[in-house]
Amino acid sequence: MKKLYGILLVLLVAAALVLRVGYVATSESTKLSHDEKNYSDQAVRLVTTGVYAYNAEEPNARVTPGYPLFVASFVKLYGADRLPAAQDAVRYLQCVLGAASVLLLFAIGRELWSPRAGLIAAAIAAFYPTYIWSPQLLTTETLFLAAFLGMLLAQAKILTRNRLRDHIAAGFLVALTVLIRPQVLPLAVVPYLFLWVRDRRLYMREILVAVGAFVLLMLPWWIRNLVTLNEFVLTAKGGMGNPFLAGTDPYFKGTIDWNEAQKGDQFQEGIKRLKEGLKEDPWLWIRWFTVGKFMVIFKTPRLTLPGVLADVFTAIHLAFAWVGWLALLSFRNRPLRFLAVGLLLLVGIQLLFIPVARYAYPMYAFLMLGAGYAVSLVWNRLRRPEEALGYPGEYR
């Protein structure tokens, strides 16, 4: 059986790579806009002038350096005068990272439950259209997902094995992931909460080692900001005002005067609108900041397909998403609770801001793992009802 799982995994990873490379190779080049253009321009600026600045000419810390440095390395390799070739190289490497994410999902599922659960989660990721499409984009999603899943795997190993090297890896990978997208930083404490609940001890040595690994990787970014900007910046100073204010328009009814909002502090204006809304129509605002935004984020996948394909994709998306949610929120074993807490933290953070399907991109991985567990459990119960799912006894 172990050999069969190995063969199936190799086929899945190969299929994932072929699908992603095939999509990139057959996609027509389009003019970059929004984040794609900003990241590309930033990389060129960094290589040609040495200035690290996002969507500006003067140095700033609006975004963490993980993805800009990733793109800039290819601009440096190919030269700014061969920018299209550098951009294509980024896309093809992102295809490899997308296939690696499939492998990482399998590893997480196997670590927490069983090879079958991991294989099912990996299969969903391999053929999920949004994950196939995203390597074509010059945005953080694909690189972030690979780092994020590496972080989750290290944290899963803390729960199951609790070796010192797992804590070192977790601290390092938390930093790497934060340097790509900062919002995952609160997830760093999750495995230690679970260890404390299980063993009633803090594991201070392990925590200090993990923090040390985190600091070691973050230090160059902190030093750069102190030297260049004369201030300490923990992650980034992109400004939360605009997305927070945009999230205070219940059900997108167009109630924000953006001309006025641009003149002042958008974050404070969002707070003001939230307070007034809770006084005038509390049920509307509570519903919007909970169920309303949740449905916007998870109901529609981030990819538009033509005609009937869109309906099929949406149906498949909703099926694995709801199965995943139900499995995770059952809290029936420690791995499910571990993943559920991490997912709920990410969702809770996102519900404060404008709901966009793009921000659910890493959250799908949790749901794929939940769906992998659920399908594997049903499979085992149907074939061998007298046997458990096959994950370590202490996690049942």
Buried (B, 14 or more C-beta within 10 A) or exposed (E): EEEEBEEBBEEBBEBBBEBBBEBBEEEEEEEBEEBBEBBBBBBBBBBEEEBBBBBEEEBBBBBBBBBBBBBBBBBBEBEBEBBEBBBBBBBBBBBBBBBBBBBBBBBBBBBBBBBBBBBBBBBBBBBBBBBBBBBBBBBBBBBBBBBBBBBBBBBBBBBBEBEEEBBBBBBBBBBBBBBBBBBBBEBBBBBBEBBEEEEEEEBEEBBEBBBEBBEEBBEEBBEBBEEBBEEEBBBBBBEEBBBBBBBBBBEEEEEBEEEEBEEEEBBEBBBBBBEEBBEEEEEBBEBBBEEBBBEBBBBBBBBEBEEEEBEEBBEBBBEBBBBBBEBBBBEEBBBBBBBBBBBEBBBEBBBBBBBBBEBBBBBBBBBBBBBBBBBBBEBBEEEEEEEEBBBBEEBE
